[in-house]
Amino acid sequence: MQERKRTTQHRPRQEPGRSDRQSSRYSVHTVGSTNSARCPTCHSRMVRASEQHTRLGRTEHTCMYCGVTFTSEEQKEHRAPPPLPRTQQTRRSSDTGSLNPQQSLLLKMIIGAIVLSVIPILNWPFSWLETFFHELSHGLAAILTGGSILNITLTFDGAGTCTTRGGWPPLITWAGYAGAALWGMAITMSASESHRRLSPALTALLMATMLISTICCMSNGVSLLVMLIIYLLWMAAVFMQAKTKNAFILKRFLQFSGIYVTISAVISPLYQLISSVGDSKQLARMSGISEGFWVLSWELLALGVIWRLWQQAGRSE
């Protein structure tokens, strides 16, 4: 009887990860756009999945971009966060240490205002503007508390006085530096990108306030000349805008003017501590509270205005 020879068929060894329909261990496919797998390291969707027939039934993924191997559970734990809305991205610019264009512009204007404040003659027009709003704030506080404005005087060296009748003296005295900081914020916001719809109305309101105050409260020749120079500068900026059909010059002029007034509201109260006269001395006599307290209140308000402008610039596109 002939013996039958046993034949054995040898199949080639199969490399893990190769595509083969007859493989019982691996079922390999490339993840397409319908799969939500994403690499937890580089967040790439170019991953290759291989189903492991184990007790847990987990699916292993291999990133074809960075080579990291991860499971479905790890992918869920490290799922990439959804993209932030545009407004939240600009709000997070300060968290990441980067400045957007508006914040960079604001920082340059603050530095420029500080440098200009120590340069004589060149800083006169902006110092006159700060003094005008300082004295005007005294007068408005008098009106709000039942008093009236008798006269506002300005000088070439940047000094000024406001003579009032009636009203509540402590608030009238305190309102000078506080009001200057708020006026500075209003001027800056009148040229802000975030308030572009209100910019023409705010600019017209500021110029109308200056004109009415000049006509009603000033009679001194020097004061009228100072205000005339301020008006000519503002009108020159408006004329340049109308001629070039570009609001860039007027906006930057208004922004810098507002920043200078606000920075002056930060620097000027400090001189009260070394001066023999001033608003802080009068408030100390009226209230019995140290003048340092009143200087600190002005500083906190002015710095708060700068912080508010910084936040507004951070939210600008």
BELLIN-V154230 format. One record per residue. RES is the residue in three letters. PHI is phi as a letter, one per 20 degrees, with the letter a starting at -180 (* if undefined). PSI is psi in whole degrees, 0 to 359 (999 if undefined). OMEGA is omega as a letter, one per 20 degrees, with the letter a starting at -180 (999 if undefined). Layout:
res->RES phi->PHI psi->PSI omega->OMEGA
res->RES phi->PHI psi->PSI omega->OMEGA
This chain:
res->MET phi->* psi->130 omega->r
res->GLN phi->f psi->138 omega->r
res->GLU phi->e psi->136 omega->r
res->ARG phi->f psi->132 omega->r
res->LYS phi->e psi->131 omega->r
res->ARG phi->e psi->125 omega->r
res->THR phi->d psi->139 omega->r
res->THR phi->d psi->127 omega->r
res->GLN phi->e psi->127 omega->r
res->HIS phi->d psi->125 omega->r
res->ARG phi->e psi->144 omega->r
res->PRO phi->f psi->145 omega->r
res->ARG phi->f psi->135 omega->a
res->GLN phi->d psi->129 omega->r
res->GLU phi->f psi->137 omega->r
res->PRO phi->f psi->134 omega->r
res->GLY phi->n psi->350 omega->r
res->ARG phi->e psi->147 omega->a
res->SER phi->e psi->123 omega->r
res->ASP phi->b psi->123 omega->a
res->ARG phi->f psi->332 omega->a
res->GLN phi->e psi->357 omega->r
res->SER phi->f psi->133 omega->r
res->SER phi->e psi->350 omega->a
res->ARG phi->e psi->321 omega->a
res->TYR phi->d psi->142 omega->r
res->SER phi->c psi->98 omega->a
res->VAL phi->d psi->136 omega->r
res->HIS phi->b psi->157 omega->r
res->THR phi->e psi->130 omega->a
res->VAL phi->f psi->128 omega->r
res->GLY phi->e psi->199 omega->a
res->SER phi->f psi->342 omega->a
res->THR phi->e psi->348 omega->r
res->ASN phi->e psi->142 omega->a
res->SER phi->e psi->8 omega->a
res->ALA phi->f psi->140 omega->a
res->ARG phi->b psi->138 omega->a
res->CYS phi->f psi->130 omega->a
res->PRO phi->f psi->348 omega->a
res->THR phi->e psi->305 omega->a
res->CYS phi->d psi->359 omega->r
res->HIS phi->m psi->27 omega->r
res->SER phi->e psi->150 omega->r
res->ARG phi->e psi->2 omega->r
res->MET phi->e psi->75 omega->a
res->VAL phi->c psi->157 omega->r
res->ARG phi->c psi->125 omega->a
res->ALA phi->d psi->142 omega->r
res->SER phi->c psi->121 omega->a
res->GLU phi->e psi->121 omega->r
res->GLN phi->e psi->119 omega->r
res->HIS phi->e psi->74 omega->r
res->THR phi->d psi->182 omega->a
res->ARG phi->f psi->326 omega->a
res->LEU phi->f psi->336 omega->r
res->GLY phi->m psi->32 omega->a
res->ARG phi->e psi->161 omega->r
res->THR phi->d psi->125 omega->r
res->GLU phi->e psi->142 omega->r
res->HIS phi->c psi->142 omega->r
res->THR phi->c psi->124 omega->r
res->CYS phi->f psi->125 omega->r
res->MET phi->e psi->357 omega->a
res->TYR phi->e psi->312 omega->a
res->CYS phi->d psi->354 omega->r
res->GLY phi->n psi->7 omega->a
res->VAL phi->f psi->136 omega->r
res->THR phi->d psi->132 omega->a
res->PHE phi->b psi->161 omega->r
res->THR phi->e psi->173 omega->r
res->SER phi->f psi->323 omega->a
res->GLU phi->f psi->319 omega->r
res->GLU phi->f psi->324 omega->r
res->GLN phi->f psi->325 omega->r
res->LYS phi->f psi->323 omega->a
res->GLU phi->f psi->329 omega->a
res->HIS phi->d psi->31 omega->a
res->ARG phi->f psi->136 omega->a
res->ALA phi->f psi->137 omega->r
res->PRO phi->f psi->151 omega->r
res->PRO phi->f psi->153 omega->a
res->PRO phi->f psi->142 omega->a
res->LEU phi->f psi->150 omega->r
res->PRO phi->f psi->163 omega->a
res->ARG phi->f psi->323 omega->a
res->THR phi->f psi->321 omega->r
res->GLN phi->f psi->329 omega->r
res->GLN phi->f psi->319 omega->r
res->THR phi->f psi->328 omega->r
res->ARG phi->f psi->333 omega->a
res->ARG phi->e psi->2 omega->a
res->SER phi->f psi->325 omega->r
res->SER phi->f psi->330 omega->r
res->ASP phi->f psi->325 omega->a
res->THR phi->e psi->358 omega->r
res->GLY phi->n psi->1 omega->r
res->SER phi->e psi->150 omega->a
res->LEU phi->d psi->138 omega->r
res->ASN phi->e psi->171 omega->a
res->PRO phi->g psi->322 omega->a
res->GLN phi->f psi->321 omega->r
res->GLN phi->f psi->322 omega->r
res->SER phi->f psi->319 omega->r
res->LEU phi->f psi->317 omega->r
res->LEU phi->f psi->318 omega->r
res->LEU phi->f psi->319 omega->r
res->LYS phi->f psi->321 omega->r
res->MET phi->f psi->323 omega->r
res->ILE phi->f psi->314 omega->r
res->ILE phi->f psi->318 omega->r
res->GLY phi->f psi->322 omega->r
res->ALA phi->f psi->321 omega->r
res->ILE phi->f psi->317 omega->r
res->VAL phi->f psi->316 omega->a
res->LEU phi->f psi->332 omega->a
res->SER phi->f psi->341 omega->a
res->VAL phi->d psi->6 omega->r
res->ILE phi->d psi->111 omega->a
res->PRO phi->f psi->160 omega->r
res->ILE phi->m psi->306 omega->r
res->LEU phi->f psi->330 omega->a
res->ASN phi->e psi->1 omega->a
res->TRP phi->g psi->309 omega->a
res->PRO phi->g psi->320 omega->a
res->PHE phi->f psi->326 omega->r
res->SER phi->f psi->322 omega->r
res->TRP phi->f psi->320 omega->r
res->LEU phi->f psi->317 omega->r
res->GLU phi->f psi->319 omega->r
res->THR phi->f psi->321 omega->r
res->PHE phi->f psi->312 omega->a
res->PHE phi->f psi->331 omega->r
res->HIS phi->f psi->309 omega->a
res->GLU phi->f psi->325 omega->r
res->LEU phi->f psi->324 omega->r
res->SER phi->f psi->322 omega->r
res->HIS phi->g psi->312 omega->a
res->GLY phi->f psi->320 omega->r
res->LEU phi->f psi->323 omega->r
res->ALA phi->f psi->324 omega->r
res->ALA phi->f psi->317 omega->r
res->ILE phi->f psi->318 omega->a
res->LEU phi->f psi->335 omega->r
res->THR phi->d psi->19 omega->r
res->GLY phi->n psi->9 omega->a
res->GLY phi->d psi->200 omega->a
res->SER phi->b psi->162 omega->r
res->ILE phi->e psi->129 omega->r
res->LEU phi->e psi->316 omega->a
res->ASN phi->a psi->147 omega->r
res->ILE phi->c psi->130 omega->a
res->THR phi->c psi->135 omega->r
res->LEU phi->c psi->150 omega->r
res->THR phi->c psi->166 omega->a
res->PHE phi->f psi->333 omega->a
res->ASP phi->e psi->6 omega->r
res->GLY phi->n psi->2 omega->r
res->ALA phi->e psi->168 omega->r
res->GLY phi->a psi->162 omega->r
res->THR phi->c psi->152 omega->r
res->CYS phi->c psi->119 omega->r
res->THR phi->e psi->124 omega->a
res->THR phi->c psi->166 omega->r
res->ARG phi->c psi->131 omega->r
res->GLY phi->m psi->196 omega->a
res->GLY phi->n psi->185 omega->a
res->TRP phi->d psi->107 omega->a
res->PRO phi->g psi->317 omega->a
res->PRO phi->g psi->316 omega->a
res->LEU phi->f psi->322 omega->r
res->ILE phi->f psi->317 omega->a
res->THR phi->f psi->320 omega->a
res->TRP phi->f psi->334 omega->a
res->ALA phi->f psi->347 omega->a
res->GLY phi->f psi->295 omega->a
res->TYR phi->f psi->325 omega->r
res->ALA phi->f psi->315 omega->r
res->GLY phi->f psi->324 omega->r
res->ALA phi->f psi->319 omega->r
res->ALA phi->f psi->318 omega->r
res->LEU phi->f psi->322 omega->r
res->TRP phi->f psi->320 omega->r
res->GLY phi->f psi->319 omega->r
res->MET phi->f psi->320 omega->r
res->ALA phi->f psi->319 omega->r
res->ILE phi->f psi->317 omega->r
res->THR phi->f psi->318 omega->a
res->MET phi->f psi->335 omega->r
res->SER phi->f psi->339 omega->r
res->ALA phi->d psi->14 omega->a
res->SER phi->f psi->150 omega->r
res->GLU phi->f psi->332 omega->a
res->SER phi->f psi->342 omega->a
res->HIS phi->c psi->40 omega->a
res->ARG phi->f psi->332 omega->r
res->ARG phi->f psi->330 omega->a
res->LEU phi->e psi->353 omega->a
res->SER phi->g psi->311 omega->r
res->PRO phi->f psi->319 omega->a
res->ALA phi->f psi->318 omega->r
res->LEU phi->f psi->320 omega->r
res->THR phi->f psi->316 omega->r
res->ALA phi->f psi->321 omega->r
res->LEU phi->f psi->320 omega->r
res->LEU phi->f psi->315 omega->a
res->MET phi->f psi->325 omega->r
res->ALA phi->f psi->321 omega->r
res->THR phi->f psi->316 omega->r
res->MET phi->f psi->319 omega->a
res->LEU phi->f psi->314 omega->a
res->ILE phi->f psi->319 omega->r
res->SER phi->f psi->322 omega->r
res->THR phi->f psi->317 omega->a
res->ILE phi->f psi->319 omega->a
res->CYS phi->e psi->334 omega->a
res->CYS phi->d psi->357 omega->a
res->MET phi->c psi->133 omega->r
res->SER phi->c psi->348 omega->r
res->ASN phi->f psi->140 omega->a
res->GLY phi->f psi->319 omega->r
res->VAL phi->f psi->318 omega->r
res->SER phi->f psi->316 omega->r
res->LEU phi->f psi->323 omega->r
res->LEU phi->f psi->319 omega->r
res->VAL phi->f psi->314 omega->r
res->MET phi->f psi->327 omega->r
res->LEU phi->f psi->319 omega->r
res->ILE phi->f psi->319 omega->r
res->ILE phi->f psi->316 omega->r
res->TYR phi->f psi->320 omega->a
res->LEU phi->f psi->322 omega->r
res->LEU phi->f psi->316 omega->r
res->TRP phi->f psi->318 omega->r
res->MET phi->f psi->328 omega->r
res->ALA phi->f psi->320 omega->r
res->ALA phi->f psi->319 omega->r
res->VAL phi->f psi->320 omega->r
res->PHE phi->f psi->320 omega->r
res->MET phi->f psi->323 omega->r
res->GLN phi->f psi->315 omega->a
res->ALA phi->f psi->327 omega->a
res->LYS phi->f psi->318 omega->a
res->THR phi->e psi->354 omega->a
res->LYS phi->l psi->30 omega->a
res->ASN phi->c psi->128 omega->a
res->ALA phi->e psi->6 omega->a
res->PHE phi->f psi->314 omega->a
res->ILE phi->f psi->313 omega->a
res->LEU phi->f psi->318 omega->a
res->LYS phi->f psi->315 omega->a
res->ARG phi->f psi->325 omega->r
res->PHE phi->f psi->316 omega->r
res->LEU phi->f psi->319 omega->r
res->GLN phi->f psi->315 omega->a
res->PHE phi->f psi->322 omega->r
res->SER phi->f psi->316 omega->r
res->GLY phi->f psi->319 omega->r
res->ILE phi->f psi->321 omega->r
res->TYR phi->f psi->317 omega->r
res->VAL phi->f psi->320 omega->a
res->THR phi->f psi->317 omega->r
res->ILE phi->f psi->323 omega->r
res->SER phi->f psi->327 omega->r
res->ALA phi->f psi->342 omega->r
res->VAL phi->e psi->318 omega->a
res->ILE phi->e psi->316 omega->a
res->SER phi->g psi->318 omega->a
res->PRO phi->f psi->336 omega->a
res->LEU phi->f psi->331 omega->r
res->TYR phi->f psi->342 omega->r
res->GLN phi->f psi->332 omega->a
res->LEU phi->f psi->336 omega->a
res->ILE phi->d psi->2 omega->a
res->SER phi->e psi->153 omega->a
res->SER phi->e psi->344 omega->r
res->VAL phi->c psi->160 omega->r
res->GLY phi->q psi->175 omega->a
res->ASP phi->f psi->323 omega->a
res->SER phi->f psi->325 omega->r
res->LYS phi->f psi->318 omega->r
res->GLN phi->f psi->319 omega->r
res->LEU phi->f psi->324 omega->r
res->ALA phi->f psi->321 omega->r
res->ARG phi->f psi->323 omega->a
res->MET phi->f psi->319 omega->a
res->SER phi->d psi->342 omega->a
res->GLY phi->m psi->6 omega->r
res->ILE phi->e psi->143 omega->a
res->SER phi->g psi->144 omega->r
res->GLU phi->f psi->335 omega->r
res->GLY phi->g psi->328 omega->r
res->PHE phi->f psi->317 omega->a
res->TRP phi->f psi->322 omega->r
res->VAL phi->f psi->320 omega->r
res->LEU phi->f psi->321 omega->r
res->SER phi->f psi->320 omega->r
res->TRP phi->f psi->319 omega->a
res->GLU phi->f psi->316 omega->a
res->LEU phi->f psi->320 omega->r
res->LEU phi->f psi->314 omega->a
res->ALA phi->f psi->318 omega->r
res->LEU phi->f psi->326 omega->r
res->GLY phi->f psi->324 omega->r
res->VAL phi->f psi->317 omega->r
res->ILE phi->f psi->319 omega->r
res->TRP phi->f psi->322 omega->r
res->ARG phi->f psi->318 omega->r
res->LEU phi->f psi->324 omega->r
res->TRP phi->f psi->317 omega->r
res->GLN phi->f psi->320 omega->r
res->GLN phi->f psi->319 omega->r
res->ALA phi->f psi->328 omega->r
res->GLY phi->f psi->334 omega->r
res->ARG phi->e psi->355 omega->r
res->SER phi->f psi->149 omega->r
res->GLU phi->f psi->999 omega->999
